[in-house]
Amino acid sequence: MILGVEASYLSAFLVALLGGVHCVGMCGGIVGALTLGLPQADRTRERLPFLLAYNAGRILSYTAAGALVGGVGAVAGNLSRLYAAQLVLQLVAALFMIVLGLYVAGWWNGLLRVEQIGGRLIWQRLQPLGRRLLPVQTPARAFRLGLLWGWLPCGLVYSVLIWSVAAGSAGQGAALMLSFGLGTLPTLMAMGTFAAVLTVWVRRPAVRQVAGGLIIALALMQVYAVWRGVAAA
């Protein structure tokens, strides 16, 4: 990987954490659906196992996807034996992150088109399976729904998946997406309990712009790392 391994994992975690303002819009309704079958009494305590199960399934899907694309990227790199290919993939990932930052900040919504394409190709096939799991009445069912929802068309996920292609191996791709998944956890867990307050807060233009700007800054660090890699080649 062009960036150091630890730096890449930390960056993936931070991208997910900062992109949480996008998660609220994309996944708020999903988290609400998880609570439909829960008993009314002591709902806050009752929903915790369901939220944990849902997020465990979702992060497992992210990790599996990272392993898949990381392995494909490693095989392609070994066949071509071109260091330049890895540099190009890192640059594409960084550019995708810049687009993501613009989207999160509310400065440009071009990433919606990518999500719409993913919706037509992937989610339309998975959605009927998800409907069979509703209402979610057991943590095991929440886990299975989380597995499906990990494939929800999402520009935030796609950005790090592209990055995972250049990770160097299936294991590193999986670890990169695991780091990303853990970064989404605080927002999505909080959404289950403080959904109304959190939604209002993250819709503030200043919050979105700061988060988007920081994602763009991380992307520019990636571009700089690629430039250093080219200079050293």
Secondary structure as GFF3:
##gff-version 3
##sequence-region A 1 233
A	DSSP	alpha_helix	5	18	.	.	.	ID=ss1
A	DSSP	alpha_helix	20	34	.	.	.	ID=ss2
A	DSSP	alpha_helix	43	80	.	.	.	ID=ss3
A	DSSP	alpha_helix	83	105	.	.	.	ID=ss4
A	DSSP	alpha_helix	111	118	.	.	.	ID=ss5
A	DSSP	pi_helix	119	123	.	.	.	ID=ss6
A	DSSP	alpha_helix	124	132	.	.	.	ID=ss7
A	DSSP	alpha_helix	139	149	.	.	.	ID=ss8
A	DSSP	alpha_helix	155	165	.	.	.	ID=ss9
A	DSSP	alpha_helix	170	202	.	.	.	ID=ss10
A	DSSP	alpha_helix	205	232	.	.	.	ID=ss11
###
